[in-house]
Amino acid sequence: MAVNGMSVEVCSNCYSPRIAPYMGYETGKRFICQDCNHISAVTLEFENIDALVAFLQARKDAEEEEQGVEKKD
């Protein structure tokens, strides 16, 4: 898990904190996600783990609400 002080960096694709430097930064500052294998120069940073959990819960709630709207149509 990439944790800098109190902040948490996560994959920009799947939001996993299991990211690592890609090729030891030989190709520039790029990361590979150990969960989805996404390679990116962009990560998302949250103030702390609680902020990440709140974001993921809000995202899940929004997806469930959107699916509920689609089922009614």
N, C-alpha and C positions, 0 to 999 in steps of 0.2 A: 504494500500500500504506500502510495506516495503522500507522505504527510510532512508538511513543512511547518514546524512550530504548532500552531493551532489549526492551520488551514489544511484542507483535504483536496487533492487534485484527483480528478476522475476522467475516464474516457469520454470523449465527446460523442461517441456513438451509442454506447450501452450504459454509461454512467457508472461503470465499475471502478473502484479505487485501485484495482490490480493492474497498474500501468508500469512500464519499465522503459528505460532508454532503448531506442532502436539502434542496433549496431554500434552501441557504445558512443553515440552521438557522432560517429564518423561521417554520417550523411547530413549533419546539421542537427539542430535540436528537434528530434522527432521521437515519438513514443509509440510503443506497441502495447495493445491491451492483451493481457494474458487470458481474458475470457472470450472476446469476440475476434481477436487477431487483427483488429483495425489498426492501421498505422497512420499517425497524424502528427502534425506540428502543433495542433491545437488541443488543449485540455481545458476542462472547466474547473474552476477553483471555488470552493465553498469555505466560509469562515471557520466552520467546525463540522463535526459529524452530525450534530443535531440539525444544522441547516441543510445538509445533504438529505437526511431522512425526511425532513419537511418538504423539500422539493420533490423527492420521489413519491411521497404520499399524495401531494397535490397533483402530480402528473398522472398517477394511477386513478385518482378520483375523477379527473377530467376525462380520461379515456373511458372509464365506466359510464360516465354521464353521456358522452358522445355515443357510445354503443347503445345506451338506453333510448336515445333519441332516434337512432337509425332503426331499431326494432319496431317502434311505433308506426313508422311510415309504411 
